[in-house]
């Protein structure tokens, strides 16, 4: 890597470290001191700066671009648009990446057609960012507009199956017939608004030239190899000509899984002008690409009078773009969580004039689990059972959809330990039974579930003569603590102090690694690290067998030795290393005896599909929360949350706890704050900033208690770990909704649950809160909108 790139190193004598310890982030100092450089922080003297010009119409064609005023601004070098740019690929296959859904990916500046509001239509390049930004404001586009439609609820009848998608599992039995014959029925509908990723670091790409004329690209991405491959295909370059780096990423939450348009525009400008170029999106422009899709859901639960489930029917309709079929796994979780002999699941899409939605933390499950878990709470009240008791009664020991055994499942322990920590047994089940001052107090709970998976990856390792261990892989650390976790795994495996282990990642030229997403990175890369350390240990053992005076000359198997405190020692019956006095050889002594040369190893992890295929694997959680509701103002305060999580072995307890806390905070945001509002007349997101797009802030976050239930899953990964990135957010919004009902007796089935819905009169339904009510209200609004002047709307869109 270049001299500007910092490889995080643990500082100070930390001594022995093992999986499960609480370890400070080894990249922490580099980040707080400014040594860590992000995608937009790499500068060269001749760098140019690009600013994107976005379309103001939701659908149409560009008739002309007036660039004269922009080009006249001092410092402006050029303006790229579909009529002036270097040659780029036209085939869909060139733009597809590892995370592409079926369809035709968006191709920036390829032609004159406008597919969505905010589409990039030009790039102004100047010698300074300020000049480029000002000049971009002077670009005038003349467009012929076409009729657009951005309203999901108006178009539910037009929903279709996703192209190329196998769809949800099942069916199992006959869910609809079993529902109709059930003594107790719950039939409810839900609506979830659009949410946008808002990571701290905005999307940016910096394109440099290396000494041989190749490209070095710093990109905000969750997978440098993915970005490199798309660059090569679009611009006809060879992989050896392009290196993509992302050693530090300031959060992504799924927004970096696919290469976003600023990457291709930056490369386009650099190749066209033969100079380094940086393109950074503004916060407003962060709302012009993928988002968590809007969703409508219906859940039908049928049960016996004692609460035993007879039927689960879960239907969902979500939005997608007109050019790709993005499909989340919204309903799948309803077929995996509770024991039931009759399950029917359905997921369909509506094509709208928006950019293709994008995976966002726990994609699909955030919507799906919210609907299922609120419906389960309603069923508990319908049969007169405690909500926790209802879940335990329908506890699934095997995966209901497939019938396969779970590789591990400690959800029952999550329920028990979480309930005890929260004090659930003291709950009075009657709604509106507890008040403190002007606030009603409510307790609610819900279950979380997320997949536990593993992918292929490669890791190389070099053990230096001085005992330092260096590992590398083209992995990513998007702020989740990957650097630290992988170093902990390696340090324990090799018996080295943490400060002697470094991990180099975030570079497409390193051994292959997958995208960091889906909570699979640790199970994948951690297992690969364990594998490469096995290779190193075997090589050291072979050396020790031939070393004069070595106590291991009589050893017959590498499994007879262990590593601790920088030494090779005899392994004891419990698997630990014997004490130093029982015969030991320092690693540095071994390397010196063999000529002082480094020892190298490489390992490729290939998941054991046969073993893993025989099991169902998932992480689980039980979330308990307390809310306080002021009905006069409609305000809801989440004052206490206990999240009990079963996610396999926890590698770094401190980082894992922080991950779950962050997920809980986002769950509070999903429940009470976050929604991107659309003016359907313009087909545009309107609150595209952090002053109007509300997120949870310090005043919204109170006591969050996280506990990890002991679990060890060697089917999912050889280190026993699963992943905690997604599970923290799941179940939180549903638990809050259920707690609001307990406090007020009012059911809120939409997210976010804003004060107007909390204050709305009714018998448990906020006015217009049901999906049916929302659909009717939306249709009335659409009629009014169509009666307004089309000419006035066209004028407004051209001006803005």
RODO-997670 format. One record per residue (C-alpha): chain; x, y, z; residue in one letter. Coordinates in steps of 0.25 Angstrom, whole numbers. Layout:
<pts>
PT kette  east north    up rest
PT     A     X     Y     Z    a
...
</pts>
This chain:
<pts>
PT kette  east north    up rest
PT     A     0     0     0    x
PT     A     4    14    -2    x
PT     A    11    22     9    x
PT     A    -2    29    12    x
PT     A    -9    17    16    x
PT     A    -8    13    31    x
PT     A    -9    -1    36    x
PT     A   -15    -1    50    x
PT     A    -6    -8    61    x
PT     A    -9   -10    75    x
PT     A    -1    -2    84    x
PT     A     5    -5    98    x
PT     A     8   -19   104    x
PT     A    -6   -25   104    x
PT     A    -1   -39   108    x
PT     A    -8   -52   104    x
PT     A   -22   -50    97    x
PT     A   -33   -60    94    x
PT     A   -46   -60    87    x
PT     A   -57   -54    96    x
PT     A   -48   -44   103    x
PT     A   -52   -29   103    x
PT     A   -41   -23    94    x
PT     A   -40    -8    90    x
PT     A   -40    -6    75    x
PT     A   -27    -6    69    x
PT     A   -31     4    59    x
PT     A   -36    14    69    x
PT     A   -24    22    71    x
PT     A   -22    24    56    x
PT     A   -36    29    54    x
PT     A   -37    39    66    x
PT     A   -23    45    62    x
PT     A   -27    46    48    x
PT     A   -16    37    43    x
PT     A   -27    28    36    x
PT     A   -30    33    23    x
PT     A   -44    31    16    x
PT     A   -47    31     1    x
PT     A   -48    46     0    x
PT     A   -35    49     8    x
PT     A   -25    45    -2    x
PT     A   -19    58    -9    x
PT     A    -9    60   -20    x
PT     A    -4    74   -25    x
PT     A   -11    73   -39    x
PT     A   -24    67   -34    x
PT     A   -37    71   -40    x
PT     A   -50    71   -33    x
PT     A   -64    67   -39    x
PT     A   -78    71   -35    x
PT     A   -90    63   -39    x
PT     A  -102    70   -46    x
PT     A  -115    63   -43    x
PT     A  -128    62   -51    x
PT     A  -140    69   -46    x
PT     A  -150    61   -53    x
PT     A  -155    47   -49    x
PT     A  -156    42   -63    x
PT     A  -153    47   -77    x
PT     A  -142    51   -87    x
PT     A  -132    61   -87    x
PT     A  -134    70   -99    x
PT     A  -122    79   -96    x
PT     A  -112    83   -86    x
PT     A  -107    98   -85    x
PT     A   -93    98   -80    x
PT     A   -88   112   -85    x
PT     A   -89   118   -71    x
PT     A   -83   106   -64    x
PT     A   -71   106   -74    x
PT     A   -69   121   -72    x
PT     A   -66   119   -57    x
PT     A   -51   121   -54    x
PT     A   -44   108   -51    x
PT     A   -54    99   -58    x
PT     A   -47    89   -67    x
PT     A   -59    81   -74    x
PT     A   -73    76   -72    x
PT     A   -76    62   -75    x
PT     A   -90    58   -80    x
PT     A   -95    47   -89    x
PT     A   -91    54  -101    x
PT     A   -77    57   -96    x
PT     A   -70    46   -89    x
PT     A   -60    34   -91    x
PT     A   -65    21   -97    x
PT     A   -72    12   -87    x
PT     A   -79    -1   -88    x
PT     A   -93    -2   -92    x
PT     A   -96   -17   -88    x
PT     A  -103   -19   -75    x
PT     A   -93   -30   -72    x
PT     A   -82   -20   -70    x
PT     A   -90   -12   -59    x
PT     A   -94   -24   -51    x
PT     A   -87   -26   -38    x
PT     A   -87   -37   -27    x
PT     A  -100   -31   -21    x
PT     A  -108   -27   -34    x
PT     A  -122   -32   -34    x
PT     A  -128   -37   -48    x
PT     A  -130   -27   -58    x
PT     A  -122   -16   -65    x
PT     A  -113    -8   -56    x
PT     A  -113     7   -56    x
PT     A  -102    13   -65    x
PT     A   -98    27   -62    x
PT     A   -97    37   -74    x
PT     A  -100    26   -84    x
PT     A  -112    32   -91    x
PT     A  -122    43   -90    x
PT     A  -133    36   -83    x
PT     A  -136    40   -68    x
PT     A  -141    28   -60    x
PT     A  -142    35   -46    x
PT     A  -142    48   -39    x
PT     A  -128    51   -35    x
PT     A  -121    43   -46    x
PT     A  -107    48   -49    x
PT     A  -108    55   -63    x
PT     A   -94    62   -63    x
PT     A   -81    64   -56    x
PT     A   -74    77   -54    x
PT     A   -59    76   -53    x
PT     A   -51    88   -48    x
PT     A   -37    91   -41    x
PT     A   -44    93   -28    x
PT     A   -56    87   -21    x
PT     A   -62   101   -19    x
PT     A   -62   105   -34    x
PT     A   -68    91   -38    x
PT     A   -79    93   -28    x
PT     A   -83   107   -32    x
PT     A   -82   103   -47    x
PT     A   -91    91   -45    x
PT     A  -101   100   -40    x
PT     A  -101   107   -53    x
PT     A  -104    95   -62    x
PT     A  -117    96   -68    x
PT     A  -125    84   -73    x
PT     A  -137    84   -83    x
PT     A  -145    72   -81    x
PT     A  -157    66   -88    x
PT     A  -165    60   -76    x
PT     A  -173    47   -76    x
PT     A  -183    42   -67    x
PT     A  -177    36   -54    x
PT     A  -182    28   -43    x
PT     A  -175    27   -29    x
PT     A  -187    22   -21    x
PT     A  -186     8   -15    x
PT     A  -200     7    -8    x
PT     A  -207    12   -21    x
PT     A  -201     0   -29    x
PT     A  -203   -12   -20    x
PT     A  -212   -19   -30    x
PT     A  -200   -18   -40    x
PT     A  -190   -25   -32    x
PT     A  -183   -36   -39    x
PT     A  -173   -47   -35    x
PT     A  -158   -44   -35    x
PT     A  -151   -48   -48    x
PT     A  -141   -59   -45    x
PT     A  -144   -60   -31    x
PT     A  -148   -74   -25    x
PT     A  -157   -67   -15    x
PT     A  -160   -70    -1    x
PT     A  -159   -85     4    x
PT     A  -171   -94     5    x
PT     A  -183   -95     5    x
PT     A  -184  -104    17    x
PT     A  -198  -110    18    x
PT     A  -210  -101    15    x
PT     A  -208   -88    22    x
PT     A  -221   -82    17    x
PT     A  -230   -93    20    x
PT     A  -224   -95    34    x
PT     A  -226   -80    36    x
PT     A  -241   -80    33    x
PT     A  -243   -92    42    x
PT     A  -235   -87    54    x
PT     A  -243   -83    67    x
PT     A  -235   -71    68    x
PT     A  -231   -62    57    x
PT     A  -222   -49    55    x
PT     A  -222   -43    41    x
PT     A  -215   -30    41    x
PT     A  -208   -21    31    x
PT     A  -195   -12    32    x
PT     A  -188    -1    25    x
PT     A  -173     2    26    x
PT     A  -168    15    20    x
PT     A  -155    18    12    x
PT     A  -142    19    20    x
PT     A  -129    24    15    x
PT     A  -115    20    19    x
PT     A  -108    32    25    x
PT     A   -94    27    29    x
PT     A   -84    37    35    x
PT     A   -75    36    23    x
PT     A   -82    40    10    x
PT     A   -79    33    -3    x
PT     A   -67    37   -10    x
PT     A   -56    32   -20    x
PT     A   -42    37   -22    x
PT     A   -35    33   -35    x
PT     A   -20    34   -35    x
PT     A   -10    29   -46    x
PT     A     2    20   -42    x
PT     A    16    20   -47    x
PT     A    12    10   -58    x
PT     A    -1    18   -63    x
PT     A   -10     9   -56    x
PT     A   -22    14   -47    x
PT     A   -21    14   -32    x
PT     A   -35    17   -27    x
PT     A   -39    20   -12    x
PT     A   -54    16   -12    x
PT     A   -65    16    -1    x
PT     A   -68     2    -3    x
PT     A   -71   -11     5    x
PT     A   -63   -19    -5    x
PT     A   -51   -14   -12    x
PT     A   -51   -26   -22    x
PT     A   -65   -23   -26    x
PT     A   -62    -9   -29    x
PT     A   -50   -12   -37    x
PT     A   -57   -23   -45    x
PT     A   -68   -13   -49    x
PT     A   -58    -2   -53    x
PT     A   -50   -12   -62    x
PT     A   -63   -17   -69    x
PT     A   -69    -3   -71    x
PT     A   -56     3   -76    x
PT     A   -49    -9   -83    x
PT     A   -38   -10   -74    x
PT     A   -30   -22   -69    x
PT     A   -30   -25   -54    x
PT     A   -15   -23   -52    x
PT     A   -18    -9   -57    x
PT     A   -27    -5   -46    x
PT     A   -25    -5   -31    x
PT     A   -37    -1   -22    x
PT     A   -34     2    -7    x
PT     A   -43     4     5    x
PT     A   -34     2    17    x
PT     A   -44    11    25    x
PT     A   -59    12    23    x
PT     A   -67    22    31    x
PT     A   -80    13    32    x
PT     A   -88     7    21    x
PT     A  -100    -1    26    x
PT     A  -101    -7    12    x
PT     A  -100     5     4    x
PT     A   -86     1     0    x
PT     A   -89   -13    -5    x
PT     A   -92    -8   -19    x
PT     A   -82     2   -26    x
PT     A   -90    15   -26    x
PT     A   -90    25   -38    x
PT     A   -79    34   -32    x
PT     A   -69    23   -35    x
PT     A   -71    22   -49    x
PT     A   -72    37   -51    x
PT     A   -59    39   -44    x
PT     A   -52    28   -53    x
PT     A   -59    34   -65    x
PT     A   -53    48   -62    x
PT     A   -39    43   -59    x
PT     A   -38    35   -72    x
PT     A   -44    46   -80    x
PT     A   -35    57   -74    x
PT     A   -23    48   -71    x
PT     A   -22    54   -57    x
PT     A   -26    50   -43    x
PT     A   -40    53   -40    x
PT     A   -48    53   -27    x
PT     A   -63    52   -26    x
PT     A   -71    53   -13    x
PT     A   -86    53   -12    x
PT     A   -93    63    -3    x
PT     A  -102    58     8    x
PT     A  -114    62    -1    x
PT     A  -108    53   -12    x
PT     A  -107    42    -3    x
PT     A  -123    41    -4    x
PT     A  -122    39   -19    x
PT     A  -118    24   -19    x
PT     A  -122    12   -12    x
PT     A  -131    12     0    x
PT     A  -139     2     9    x
PT     A  -151     0     1    x
PT     A  -165     4     5    x
PT     A  -174    -8     8    x
PT     A  -188   -13    10    x
PT     A  -190   -26    18    x
PT     A  -202   -34    23    x
PT     A  -200   -45    34    x
PT     A  -211   -55    37    x
PT     A  -209   -64    49    x
PT     A  -218   -75    53    x
PT     A  -218   -82    66    x
PT     A  -225   -91    76    x
PT     A  -231   -85    88    x
PT     A  -219   -89    96    x
PT     A  -209   -81    87    x
PT     A  -204   -93    78    x
PT     A  -202   -88    64    x
PT     A  -210   -94    53    x
PT     A  -206   -85    42    x
PT     A  -197   -74    38    x
PT     A  -199   -66    25    x
PT     A  -190   -55    22    x
PT     A  -191   -46     9    x
PT     A  -182   -34     6    x
PT     A  -182   -24    -6    x
PT     A  -170   -15    -8    x
PT     A  -165    -5   -18    x
PT     A  -154    -7   -28    x
PT     A  -149     1   -40    x
PT     A  -154     0   -54    x
PT     A  -140    -6   -58    x
PT     A  -137   -16   -47    x
PT     A  -145   -26   -39    x
PT     A  -139   -23   -25    x
PT     A  -145   -34   -15    x
PT     A  -143   -35     0    x
PT     A  -145   -47     8    x
PT     A  -157   -40    16    x
PT     A  -166   -52    19    x
PT     A  -156   -63    20    x
PT     A  -154   -61    35    x
PT     A  -169   -65    37    x
PT     A  -166   -79    32    x
PT     A  -154   -80    41    x
PT     A  -157   -75    55    x
PT     A  -169   -83    61    x
PT     A  -174   -97    60    x
PT     A  -186   -98    51    x
PT     A  -191  -108    41    x
PT     A  -198   -99    31    x
PT     A  -190   -87    26    x
PT     A  -192   -79    13    x
PT     A  -182   -68     9    x
PT     A  -183   -58    -2    x
PT     A  -174   -47    -7    x
PT     A  -177   -38   -19    x
PT     A  -172   -25   -25    x
PT     A  -177   -12   -31    x
PT     A  -169    -5   -42    x
PT     A  -168    10   -39    x
PT     A  -160    22   -44    x
PT     A  -149    21   -34    x
PT     A  -135    17   -33    x
PT     A  -134     2   -29    x
PT     A  -135    -1   -14    x
PT     A  -122    -6    -7    x
PT     A  -119   -15     4    x
PT     A  -120    -8    17    x
PT     A  -116   -13    31    x
PT     A  -124   -26    33    x
PT     A  -130   -25    19    x
PT     A  -144   -31    18    x
PT     A  -144   -36    33    x
PT     A  -146   -22    39    x
PT     A  -159   -21    31    x
PT     A  -163   -35    32    x
PT     A  -160   -38    47    x
PT     A  -167   -25    51    x
PT     A  -180   -30    45    x
PT     A  -179   -44    50    x
PT     A  -175   -40    64    x
PT     A  -186   -29    65    x
PT     A  -196   -39    60    x
PT     A  -191   -49    70    x
PT     A  -194   -39    81    x
PT     A  -208   -37    76    x
PT     A  -210   -52    76    x
PT     A  -205   -53    91    x
PT     A  -216   -43    95    x
PT     A  -226   -50    87    x
PT     A  -224   -63    94    x
PT     A  -221   -57   107    x
PT     A  -206   -61   109    x
PT     A  -194   -54   113    x
PT     A  -186   -51   100    x
PT     A  -174   -58   104    x
PT     A  -182   -70   108    x
PT     A  -188   -71    94    x
PT     A  -175   -71    88    x
PT     A  -169   -82    97    x
PT     A  -182   -90    94    x
PT     A  -179   -89    79    x
PT     A  -164   -91    80    x
PT     A  -158   -98    68    x
PT     A  -147  -108    71    x
PT     A  -145  -110    56    x
PT     A  -146  -101    45    x
PT     A  -161  -101    41    x
PT     A  -160   -98    26    x
PT     A  -149  -108    23    x
PT     A  -150  -118    35    x
PT     A  -135  -117    37    x
PT     A  -129  -117    51    x
PT     A  -122  -104    55    x
PT     A  -107  -104    55    x
PT     A  -109   -97    69    x
PT     A  -121   -90    75    x
PT     A  -121   -83    89    x
PT     A  -133   -75    87    x
PT     A  -140   -81    99    x
PT     A  -128   -76   107    x
PT     A  -129   -62   101    x
PT     A  -144   -62   106    x
PT     A  -141   -67   120    x
PT     A  -128   -58   122    x
PT     A  -134   -46   116    x
PT     A  -147   -47   123    x
PT     A  -140   -49   136    x
PT     A  -131   -37   134    x
PT     A  -142   -28   130    x
PT     A  -152   -32   141    x
PT     A  -163   -37   131    x
PT     A  -170   -46   142    x
PT     A  -174   -33   149    x
PT     A  -182   -28   137    x
PT     A  -197   -26   138    x
PT     A  -203   -30   125    x
PT     A  -214   -20   125    x
PT     A  -212    -8   115    x
PT     A  -212     6   122    x
PT     A  -209    -1   135    x
PT     A  -197     7   139    x
PT     A  -195    22   139    x
PT     A  -184    31   145    x
PT     A  -187    46   145    x
PT     A  -193    50   131    x
PT     A  -187    38   124    x
PT     A  -193    24   122    x
PT     A  -183    13   124    x
PT     A  -183     0   115    x
PT     A  -174   -12   114    x
PT     A  -173   -20   101    x
PT     A  -164   -31    95    x
PT     A  -161   -37    82    x
PT     A  -152   -48    75    x
PT     A  -141   -45    66    x
PT     A  -135   -55    55    x
PT     A  -124   -54    45    x
PT     A  -117   -63    36    x
PT     A  -104   -69    40    x
PT     A   -95   -71    27    x
PT     A   -81   -73    22    x
PT     A   -75   -70     9    x
PT     A   -62   -73     2    x
PT     A   -49   -65     5    x
PT     A   -34   -66     4    x
PT     A   -24   -61    15    x
PT     A    -9   -61    14    x
PT     A     1   -60    26    x
PT     A    15   -57    28    x
PT     A    22   -60    41    x
PT     A    35   -50    42    x
PT     A    48   -54    49    x
PT     A    45   -45    60    x
PT     A    32   -52    63    x
PT     A    23   -42    57    x
PT     A    11   -48    49    x
PT     A     5   -41    37    x
PT     A    -7   -45    30    x
PT     A   -15   -40    18    x
PT     A   -28   -41    11    x
PT     A   -36   -32     2    x
PT     A   -46   -31    13    x
PT     A   -53   -19    18    x
PT     A   -55   -12    31    x
PT     A   -67    -3    30    x
PT     A   -66     1    45    x
PT     A   -70   -12    51    x
PT     A   -57   -16    57    x
PT     A   -52   -26    46    x
PT     A   -37   -21    48    x
PT     A   -38   -25    63    x
PT     A   -46   -37    62    x
PT     A   -37   -44    52    x
PT     A   -24   -40    60    x
PT     A   -30   -46    72    x
PT     A   -33   -59    65    x
PT     A   -19   -60    60    x
PT     A   -13   -56    73    x
PT     A   -20   -67    81    x
PT     A   -16   -77    70    x
PT     A    -2   -74    70    x
PT     A     0   -70    84    x
PT     A     5   -56    81    x
PT     A     2   -43    88    x
PT     A    -8   -35    80    x
PT     A     2   -24    78    x
PT     A    11   -34    69    x
PT     A    -1   -37    60    x
PT     A    -5   -28    48    x
PT     A   -16   -30    38    x
PT     A   -15   -23    24    x
PT     A   -28   -22    17    x
PT     A   -36   -12     8    x
PT     A   -28   -14    -5    x
PT     A   -33   -22   -17    x
PT     A   -19   -27   -20    x
PT     A   -19   -35    -7    x
PT     A   -24   -50    -6    x
PT     A   -39   -51   -10    x
PT     A   -50   -47     0    x
PT     A   -65   -45    -1    x
PT     A   -73   -33     1    x
PT     A   -75   -29    16    x
PT     A   -89   -31    18    x
PT     A  -100   -40    24    x
PT     A   -93   -42    37    x
PT     A   -84   -53    30    x
PT     A   -70   -46    30    x
PT     A   -65   -51    43    x
PT     A   -70   -65    41    x
PT     A   -63   -65    28    x
PT     A   -50   -57    30    x
PT     A   -49   -62    44    x
PT     A   -49   -76    39    x
PT     A   -39   -73    28    x
PT     A   -30   -67    38    x
PT     A   -31   -79    47    x
PT     A   -28   -88    35    x
PT     A   -16   -80    31    x
PT     A   -11   -81    45    x
PT     A   -12   -96    45    x
PT     A    -3   -96    33    x
PT     A     7   -87    40    x
PT     A     7   -96    53    x
PT     A     9  -109    44    x
PT     A    21  -102    38    x
PT     A    27   -98    51    x
PT     A    24  -112    57    x
PT     A    32  -118    45    x
PT     A    43  -109    47    x
PT     A    44  -112    62    x
PT     A    44  -127    59    x
PT     A    58  -125    52    x
PT     A    64  -115    61    x
PT     A    76  -120    69    x
PT     A    72  -120    84    x
PT     A    58  -118    82    x
PT     A    48  -125    92    x
PT     A    39  -128    80    x
PT     A    48  -137    72    x
PT     A    40  -149    77    x
PT     A    26  -142    74    x
PT     A    18  -150    64    x
PT     A     6  -141    61    x
PT     A     5  -126    60    x
PT     A    -7  -127    69    x
PT     A     2  -130    81    x
PT     A     7  -116    81    x
PT     A     1  -103    85    x
PT     A     6   -88    85    x
PT     A     6   -78    96    x
PT     A    14   -66   100    x
PT     A    22   -67    87    x
PT     A    26   -81    89    x
PT     A    23   -95    84    x
PT     A    19  -104    96    x
PT     A    14  -118    98    x
PT     A    -1  -118    98    x
PT     A    -8  -123   111    x
PT     A   -20  -132   112    x
PT     A   -30  -120   112    x
PT     A   -24  -114    99    x
PT     A   -16  -103   106    x
PT     A    -1  -101   105    x
PT     A     7  -107   116    x
PT     A    15   -98   125    x
PT     A    28   -92   120    x
PT     A    37  -101   129    x
PT     A    31  -114   123    x
PT     A    39  -112   110    x
PT     A    37  -100   100    x
PT     A    44   -94    88    x
PT     A    42   -79    85    x
PT     A    36   -76    71    x
PT     A    48   -66    69    x
PT     A    58   -77    72    x
PT     A    51   -87    62    x
PT     A    52   -76    51    x
PT     A    66   -73    55    x
PT     A    70   -87    54    x
PT     A    64   -89    40    x
PT     A    73   -77    35    x
PT     A    65   -65    40    x
PT     A    55   -66    28    x
PT     A    40   -62    29    x
PT     A    30   -74    29    x
PT     A    19   -72    20    x
PT     A     5   -79    18    x
PT     A    -7   -77    10    x
PT     A   -21   -83    12    x
PT     A   -34   -83     4    x
PT     A   -47   -85    12    x
PT     A   -58   -92     4    x
PT     A   -70   -94    13    x
PT     A   -74  -108    16    x
PT     A   -87  -108     7    x
PT     A   -90  -123    10    x
PT     A   -90  -121    26    x
PT     A   -96  -107    26    x
PT     A  -107  -112    16    x
PT     A  -112  -122    26    x
PT     A  -114  -111    36    x
PT     A  -122   -98    37    x
PT     A  -114   -87    43    x
PT     A  -118   -74    49    x
PT     A  -115   -64    60    x
PT     A  -126   -61    70    x
PT     A  -129   -50    80    x
PT     A  -140   -46    90    x
PT     A  -143   -32    92    x
PT     A  -150   -26   104    x
PT     A  -153   -11   105    x
PT     A  -160     0   113    x
PT     A  -167    12   107    x
PT     A  -173    24   113    x
PT     A  -184    31   105    x
PT     A  -189    45   107    x
PT     A  -202    44   100    x
PT     A  -204    60   101    x
PT     A  -192    62    92    x
PT     A  -191    48    85    x
PT     A  -177    46    90    x
PT     A  -171    33    92    x
PT     A  -158    31   100    x
PT     A  -151    17   100    x
PT     A  -146    17   114    x
PT     A  -140     3   115    x
PT     A  -136    -8   106    x
PT     A  -131   -22   109    x
PT     A  -125   -29    97    x
PT     A  -121   -44    99    x
PT     A  -114   -49    87    x
PT     A  -109   -63    83    x
PT     A   -99   -61    72    x
PT     A   -89   -73    74    x
PT     A   -75   -70    80    x
PT     A   -73   -55    83    x
PT     A   -59   -52    78    x
PT     A   -58   -37    84    x
PT     A   -68   -35    95    x
PT     A   -66   -20    95    x
PT     A   -68   -18    80    x
PT     A   -80   -28    79    x
PT     A   -87   -21    90    x
PT     A   -85    -8    83    x
PT     A   -90   -14    70    x
PT     A  -103   -18    77    x
PT     A  -105    -5    84    x
PT     A  -103     2    71    x
PT     A  -114    -7    65    x
PT     A  -123    -4    77    x
PT     A  -122    11    74    x
PT     A  -125     9    60    x
PT     A  -137     0    64    x
PT     A  -142    12    72    x
PT     A  -140    21    59    x
PT     A  -148    11    51    x
PT     A  -159    11    61    x
PT     A  -160    25    64    x
PT     A  -153    34    55    x
PT     A  -148    30    41    x
PT     A  -155    32    28    x
PT     A  -152    38    15    x
PT     A  -165    46    10    x
PT     A  -168    46    -5    x
PT     A  -176    57   -12    x
PT     A  -182    48   -22    x
PT     A  -186    60   -31    x
PT     A  -171    62   -34    x
PT     A  -167    47   -31    x
PT     A  -156    53   -22    x
PT     A  -151    50    -8    x
PT     A  -153    63     0    x
PT     A  -146    62    13    x
PT     A  -133    59     7    x
PT     A  -124    64    19    x
PT     A  -121    61    33    x
PT     A  -129    73    38    x
PT     A  -142    68    33    x
PT     A  -139    53    32    x
PT     A  -140    50    47    x
PT     A  -131    40    53    x
PT     A  -130    36    68    x
PT     A  -121    45    75    x
PT     A  -115    45    89    x
PT     A  -128    50    96    x
PT     A  -135    38    90    x
PT     A  -125    27    95    x
PT     A  -126    23   110    x
PT     A  -122    10   117    x
PT     A  -118    -1   107    x
PT     A  -114   -14   113    x
PT     A  -108   -25   104    x
PT     A  -105   -39   109    x
PT     A   -99   -50   100    x
PT     A  -104   -65   103    x
PT     A   -93   -75   102    x
PT     A   -93   -82    89    x
PT     A   -83   -89    80    x
PT     A   -86   -93    66    x
PT     A   -75  -100    58    x
PT     A   -84  -103    47    x
PT     A   -85   -89    43    x
PT     A   -71   -86    45    x
PT     A   -58   -93    50    x
PT     A   -57   -82    61    x
PT     A   -71   -84    66    x
PT     A   -75   -70    63    x
PT     A   -87   -65    55    x
PT     A   -89   -50    54    x
PT     A   -95   -38    61    x
PT     A   -96   -27    51    x
PT     A  -111   -30    47    x
PT     A  -117   -36    59    x
PT     A  -116   -24    68    x
PT     A  -127   -16    60    x
PT     A  -137   -28    59    x
PT     A  -148   -28    68    x
PT     A  -146   -14    74    x
PT     A  -157    -7    66    x
PT     A  -167   -18    69    x
PT     A  -164   -18    84    x
PT     A  -166    -3    84    x
PT     A  -179    -4    76    x
PT     A  -184   -15    86    x
PT     A  -180    -7    98    x
PT     A  -187     5    92    x
PT     A  -200    -4    92    x
PT     A  -197    -8   106    x
PT     A  -196     6   110    x
PT     A  -208    12   103    x
PT     A  -217     1    97    x
PT     A  -214     6    83    x
PT     A  -208    -2    72    x
PT     A  -199     5    63    x
PT     A  -195    -4    51    x
PT     A  -187     6    42    x
PT     A  -173    11    44    x
PT     A  -169    21    48    x
PT     A  -179    22    59    x
PT     A  -179    37    60    x
PT     A  -187    46    70    x
PT     A  -198    49    60    x
PT     A  -201    34    60    x
PT     A  -200    33    75    x
PT     A  -209    44    78    x
PT     A  -220    40    68    x
PT     A  -233    36    73    x
PT     A  -239    23    71    x
PT     A  -241     9    77    x
PT     A  -226     5    75    x
PT     A  -224     9    61    x
PT     A  -218    23    58    x
PT     A  -226    29    47    x
PT     A  -221    24    34    x
PT     A  -211    15    41    x
PT     A  -215     2    34    x
PT     A  -210    -1    21    x
PT     A  -224     0    15    x
PT     A  -226    13    21    x
PT     A  -213    18    16    x
PT     A  -216    13     2    x
PT     A  -229    20     2    x
PT     A  -223    33     7    x
PT     A  -212    32    -4    x
PT     A  -222    30   -15    x
PT     A  -230    42   -10    x
PT     A  -217    50   -11    x
PT     A  -214    45   -24    x
PT     A  -227    50   -30    x
PT     A  -225    64   -24    x
PT     A  -211    64   -30    x
PT     A  -215    60   -44    x
PT     A  -225    72   -44    x
PT     A  -214    82   -42    x
PT     A  -208    88   -54    x
PT     A  -198    79   -61    x
PT     A  -192    92   -67    x
PT     A  -189    98   -54    x
PT     A  -183    84   -49    x
PT     A  -174    84   -61    x
PT     A  -169    98   -59    x
PT     A  -166    95   -45    x
PT     A  -158    82   -48    x
PT     A  -150    90   -59    x
PT     A  -147   101   -49    x
PT     A  -142    91   -38    x
</pts>
